[in-house]
Amino acid sequence: MEMVNLVLEEAEERMKKAVEATRREFNSIRTGRASPALLDRITVDAYGTHLPLNQVATISVPEPRLLMVSPWDKAVLSAIERAIMRSDLGLNPSNDGNVIRLAIPALTEERRRELTKLVHRKAEDGKIAIRNARREANEELKKLRKAGDISEDDEKRSEERVQKLTDKYIAEIDRVQEHKEQEVLEV
């Protein structure tokens, strides 16, 4: 049974990671509201290397539809501006020589629908990762039974536990997806 618990723990760990990865993906999807998480994936060419934006600047939200990026070193200001313009966020940085301001425009109805589809796609990717973890756990259980380490009954019980974990984490992704879709559709 020790090996069964190991298989179940590993499956659960992978499912948790899939949910977390889905949450991170959702954070980078723009809504009509300013959030520092929007800039999480942006890397800046600074000091001869690619650095995450949050390692060269402070990101604040002075107003609901405004992000302010304050670089610690003014020398990287133009590199930050270029990185934001290259990103797929569709934001226009405004640089005053000290800070970069990013006005978050209100979303059009069409853009909201596109973003809802994107949220749905990212959620589906997360669910696929969870189902892959389930499949691999079940294959491991099958190998344990064939090797004679567990009985057929133990295998069936363990597969039911794997399915319960799968249902739990897929429901978690559904919940996070629903919340993000509401956020996107909020005017």
LOLOVO-76305 format. One line per field, with one value per residue (C-alpha): residue number from 1; residue in one letter; y negated, x, z negated. Coordinates in Angstrom, 3 decimals. Layout:
<recs>
i <- (NUM|...)
aa <- (A|...)
py <- (Y|...)
px <- (X|...)
pz <- (Z|...)
</recs>
This chain:
<recs>
i <- (1|2|3|4|5|6|7|8|9|10|11|12|13|14|15|16|17|18|19|20|21|22|23|24|25|26|27|28|29|30|31|32|33|34|35|36|37|38|39|40|41|42|43|44|45|46|47|48|49|50|51|52|53|54|55|56|57|58|59|60|61|62|63|64|65|66|67|68|69|70|71|72|73|74|75|76|77|78|79|80|81|82|83|84|85|86|87|88|89|90|91|92|93|94|95|96|97|98|99|100|101|102|103|104|105|106|107|108|109|110|111|112|113|114|115|116|117|118|119|120|121|122|123|124|125|126|127|128|129|130|131|132|133|134|135|136|137|138|139|140|141|142|143|144|145|146|147|148|149|150|151|152|153|154|155|156|157|158|159|160|161|162|163|164|165|166|167|168|169|170|171|172|173|174|175|176|177|178|179|180|181|182|183|184|185|186|187)
aa <- (M|E|M|V|N|L|V|L|E|E|A|E|E|R|M|K|K|A|V|E|A|T|R|R|E|F|N|S|I|R|T|G|R|A|S|P|A|L|L|D|R|I|T|V|D|A|Y|G|T|H|L|P|L|N|Q|V|A|T|I|S|V|P|E|P|R|L|L|M|V|S|P|W|D|K|A|V|L|S|A|I|E|R|A|I|M|R|S|D|L|G|L|N|P|S|N|D|G|N|V|I|R|L|A|I|P|A|L|T|E|E|R|R|R|E|L|T|K|L|V|H|R|K|A|E|D|G|K|I|A|I|R|N|A|R|R|E|A|N|E|E|L|K|K|L|R|K|A|G|D|I|S|E|D|D|E|K|R|S|E|E|R|V|Q|K|L|T|D|K|Y|I|A|E|I|D|R|V|Q|E|H|K|E|Q|E|V|L|E|V)
py <- (0.000|-2.281|-2.368|-3.098|-6.128|-7.339|-7.072|-8.946|-11.680|-12.235|-12.382|-14.907|-17.013|-17.122|-18.040|-20.887|-22.172|-22.092|-24.225|-26.678|-26.929|-27.629|-30.360|-31.973|-31.878|-33.532|-36.282|-37.300|-37.661|-41.271|-42.398|-45.954|-46.416|-47.141|-44.354|-44.049|-40.354|-41.493|-42.247|-38.973|-37.424|-40.494|-40.213|-43.206|-43.265|-44.865|-44.543|-42.150|-39.610|-39.008|-39.863|-39.661|-43.150|-42.842|-42.422|-45.805|-47.897|-48.362|-47.955|-49.793|-50.442|-54.110|-53.986|-51.127|-51.489|-52.557|-50.686|-52.549|-51.011|-52.682|-51.365|-51.182|-52.336|-55.040|-53.533|-50.626|-52.855|-52.639|-48.868|-48.421|-50.532|-48.435|-45.177|-46.347|-47.446|-44.053|-42.139|-40.878|-42.988|-45.782|-48.509|-51.849|-52.874|-56.564|-57.450|-60.719|-60.095|-58.746|-56.266|-54.465|-54.748|-52.138|-53.114|-50.009|-50.718|-49.453|-46.232|-46.170|-43.561|-41.690|-41.688|-40.379|-37.449|-36.716|-36.789|-34.495|-31.995|-32.320|-31.679|-28.609|-27.327|-27.830|-26.053|-23.156|-22.935|-22.689|-19.951|-18.016|-18.189|-16.826|-14.003|-13.146|-12.894|-10.571|-8.377|-8.090|-7.271|-4.545|-3.124|-3.024|-1.201|1.309|1.927|2.480|5.060|6.850|6.975|8.573|5.671|4.976|6.984|6.296|4.960|2.543|1.403|0.735|-1.145|-3.206|-4.015|-5.273|-7.525|-8.824|-9.590|-11.468|-13.578|-14.201|-15.335|-17.592|-19.404|-19.685|-21.277|-23.679|-24.696|-25.143|-27.434|-29.514|-29.659|-30.879|-33.597|-34.760|-34.799|-36.967|-39.289|-39.546|-40.170|-42.763|-46.225)
px <- (0.000|2.986|3.624|-0.060|0.088|3.177|1.354|-1.661|0.487|2.364|-0.879|-2.354|0.809|0.689|-3.011|-2.338|0.420|-1.969|-4.477|-1.723|-0.429|-3.976|-4.354|-1.080|-2.264|-5.534|-3.644|-1.929|-5.239|-6.269|-9.564|-10.901|-9.137|-5.445|-3.494|0.293|-0.055|-0.712|2.987|4.232|5.327|7.169|10.959|13.258|16.624|18.687|22.281|23.052|20.378|16.603|15.086|11.466|9.979|9.332|13.116|13.976|10.963|8.134|4.638|1.802|-1.902|-2.600|-6.054|-8.407|-7.449|-3.808|-0.568|2.577|6.010|8.821|12.261|14.893|17.464|16.384|18.815|16.414|13.354|13.462|14.156|11.050|9.007|10.175|9.387|5.832|5.289|6.568|4.202|0.808|-1.060|-1.909|-0.991|0.595|3.217|3.519|7.038|7.693|11.405|10.861|7.989|5.943|2.181|-0.053|-3.680|-5.861|-8.571|-12.086|-12.693|-14.972|-17.736|-15.883|-12.620|-14.505|-15.817|-12.291|-10.906|-13.692|-12.714|-9.065|-10.031|-11.985|-8.976|-6.565|-8.996|-9.239|-5.413|-5.431|-8.065|-6.041|-3.000|-5.132|-6.480|-2.923|-1.929|-4.921|-3.965|-0.338|-1.386|-3.729|-0.930|1.368|-1.321|-1.724|2.065|1.980|-0.812|0.995|4.158|2.114|2.690|-1.045|-4.248|-6.875|-9.217|-6.516|-6.006|-9.748|-9.999|-6.941|-8.291|-11.489|-9.365|-7.499|-10.852|-12.030|-8.851|-9.413|-13.003|-11.904|-9.210|-11.302|-14.048|-11.408|-10.427|-14.132|-14.522|-11.432|-12.555|-16.025|-14.540|-12.175|-14.959|-17.092|-14.111|-13.636|-17.322|-17.624|-18.126)
pz <- (0.000|-0.529|3.236|3.914|1.597|3.444|6.781|5.361|3.787|7.028|9.035|6.592|6.714|10.520|10.438|7.967|10.246|13.217|11.275|10.248|13.811|15.016|12.365|13.495|17.116|16.091|14.233|17.440|19.319|19.452|18.011|17.914|14.578|13.935|12.246|11.802|12.744|16.333|16.659|15.104|18.398|19.689|19.774|20.242|22.026|19.248|18.120|20.976|20.041|20.068|16.688|15.532|15.361|11.610|11.066|12.576|11.534|9.076|10.518|8.804|9.424|8.559|10.216|11.259|14.946|14.606|14.014|13.082|13.686|11.709|12.713|9.988|12.545|15.033|17.593|18.227|18.768|22.581|22.459|20.271|22.665|25.656|23.821|23.064|26.671|27.954|25.657|26.849|24.270|26.708|24.201|25.103|22.566|21.739|20.575|18.711|18.115|14.585|14.744|17.381|17.170|18.779|19.228|19.370|21.958|21.419|23.314|26.328|26.446|29.210|27.221|24.173|26.239|27.538|23.999|22.770|25.481|24.419|20.767|21.892|23.893|20.971|18.617|21.059|21.140|17.346|17.418|19.997|17.705|14.837|16.997|18.075|14.401|13.837|16.810|15.668|12.090|13.354|15.544|12.499|10.505|13.345|13.313|9.535|9.941|12.781|10.673|7.899|5.476|5.040|5.495|8.140|5.427|4.211|7.797|8.266|4.938|5.815|9.273|7.597|5.342|8.401|10.046|6.927|7.053|10.757|10.162|7.290|9.301|12.472|10.340|8.983|12.535|13.411|10.402|11.271|14.922|13.987|11.763|14.530|17.142|14.844|14.388|18.165|18.834|16.064|17.585)
</recs>
